[in-house]
Amino acid sequence: MITPVPLLSKDRIGLLSESAREVVEYRKSGLSLNHIQGCPLGCAYCIRHTYGLWDKDQPVALMPDAQAVDELVNHRYFQPHVTPVQLFNRATEPFLPKVRPHTYAVLEDLDERELTNHVLVITRHQLKPYDIDRLNQLRHVKLTLLFTYSGIDDPKIEPYPSHVAAESLKLMSEPVRRRYRTILYWRPLVPGLNDTDQHLSIAYELSRHADATVFTGLFYRDQIAAYYKANGIPEPYTDTARRKIVPETLERRVLDAFADSAALFRKTSCAVSYAHGLPDYNGHYGIRELCDICPLPQRELCAGAQRVPATEDVHRCASVLPEARDLEVVDISQRAVVVSGLETEQPRYFLQHALGFQVHDARHPHHALRHGRADIGWTGVPA
Ligand code: SF4
């Protein structure tokens, strides 16, 4: 018998940080729904640190599932059939026994509305044959399961062992006919911790089970660095960064280890889109150096879908958002639209998905060949 996730009272919700109370939030790979928060798995690098939720180690609900889905689909950022959705990717694990019924309730509610949006579910938990059957009932949503796997065996960093995610990935990928897609979400890759030749070759073997693989580094934010220090965990970097860190030499070694792979990607949206036979919904095709590892048919698909927007297109999309009233289009190139005047990142992600084209903020320039990652570990590459 599973005890349901308790619903927090209004008073208790009022004590949460403002960002934690934001149940629908735009993050880079999609509009994220997080009405369940709290996780006992204790990964040291968890993004919960940055929302003031680290001490919440048991899941609680901020509202019932039906209300949460209503808030999502009626949100000003939500576009039916267009906006990619991410479920419980910020504050809990969607397949914890207590959380699982909520995950299914949301997926099935979205599916009953006949929405065809991408839905991304990131997990490291144990999945069971039952999950194959139940997820295969979904008829409309484009579901992708992303299995977080790092190969890190230090229990201070990952108390919940990585091999569980590896087994779940294999299990869920096994059926030849299935309606959902599977991704090996190989992260966080950290030099000196989980990047030996053996780690790389195990990940390569595992990748052969998945529809696609994404490799990425660590979000080493201030709050996470403070936790590492306080708990005597060796610090992987001497500096923190707002983007994920993937040093240049590590990237080279990953590409070499995966030289025979036909489905390795640097970006989550690229892998998800590829797995569904669709062009990248984040419009990364303009950033051509990202595509050098992508299968040729996929590159052709993205090339065919790429439309460089005009300034009026950007303003037209932005006109529905009050928070974008000061938006200015600084530049438009084959690579990206560069904008200024947006206080937060969320409206920029909305524009990116509405236009199917990269939209960058003039305050945070992207450096050529760094793939939108932190500068740490890269040298001699022109800006
Ligand atoms: S062609 Fe480029 S943008 Fe399209 S999926 Fe491949 S890597 Fe991503």
Boltz pocket constraint, residues with backbone or C-beta under 6 A from the ligand:
constraints:
  - pocket:
      binder: B
      contacts: [[A, 267], [A, 269], [A, 270], [A, 271], [A, 273], [A, 274], [A, 278], [A, 279], [A, 280], [A, 283], [A, 284], [A, 285], [A, 286], [A, 287], [A, 290], [A, 291], [A, 292], [A, 294], [A, 295], [A, 298], [A, 299], [A, 300], [A, 302], [A, 303]]
      max_distance: 6.0
